């Protein structure tokens, strides 16, 4: 039996991870306003009604993508914590290993959504606790976390003047 494809059929199954990656690319390009079922359908090859059936409301689909991104960041944090602890490295090594992985867009979205905000708070507490273990000072850990997040925000805007090692020196 000979089966041929004229290139007109759509894929029937695409893993959530691929759909979420497409959503995050759309957000990176145009912000959340750039995400629509039709845009995700074009980016993935799935039919828009299939996306509606799979995720329900557009906001639920976007939230699912952000939650998957939190899952990815939590897994990366687990790995970074284990590697930094095994190597006996300090707070700067931990934050550097997480630095390029934290997204200002993820954190901004997390401020607008209670479920995402809880995930962000849990992650922040984990990272601050790890910093406190290295600095032996809860207040210094909280200040370093805040300075690091500020640095990432301004770096995303093109300002590279802030040095994490300078903040660590100031905190003692």
Rosetta blueprint (number, residue, H / E / L):
1 X L
2 X L
3 X L
4 X L
5 X L
6 X L
7 X L
8 X L
9 X L
10 X L
11 X L
12 X L
13 X L
14 X L
15 X L
16 X H
17 X H
18 X H
19 X H
20 X H
21 X H
22 X H
23 X H
24 X H
25 X H
26 X H
27 X H
28 X H
29 X H
30 X H
31 X L
32 X H
33 X H
34 X H
35 X L
36 X L
37 X H
38 X H
39 X H
40 X H
41 X H
42 X H
43 X H
44 X H
45 X L
46 X L
47 X L
48 X H
49 X H
50 X H
51 X H
52 X H
53 X H
54 X H
55 X H
56 X L
57 X L
58 X H
59 X H
60 X H
61 X H
62 X H
63 X H
64 X H
65 X H
66 X H
67 X H
68 X H
69 X H
70 X H
71 X H
72 X H
73 X H
74 X H
75 X H
76 X H
77 X H
78 X H
79 X H
80 X H
81 X H
82 X H
83 X H
84 X H
85 X H
86 X H
87 X H
88 X L
89 X L
90 X L
91 X H
92 X H
93 X H
94 X H
95 X H
96 X H
97 X H
98 X H
99 X H
100 X L
101 X L
102 X L
103 X L
104 X H
105 X H
106 X H
107 X H
108 X H
109 X H
110 X H
111 X H
112 X H
113 X L
114 X H
115 X H
116 X H
117 X H
118 X H
119 X H
120 X H
121 X H
122 X H
123 X H
124 X H
125 X H
126 X H
127 X H
128 X H
129 X H
130 X H
131 X H
132 X H
133 X H
134 X H
135 X H
136 X L
137 X L
138 X H
139 X H
140 X H
141 X H
142 X H
143 X H
144 X H
145 X H
146 X H
147 X H
148 X H
149 X H
150 X H
151 X H
152 X H
153 X H
154 X H
155 X H
156 X H
157 X L
158 X L
159 X L
160 X L
161 X L
162 X L
163 X L
164 X H
165 X H
166 X H
167 X H
168 X H
169 X H
170 X H
171 X H
172 X L
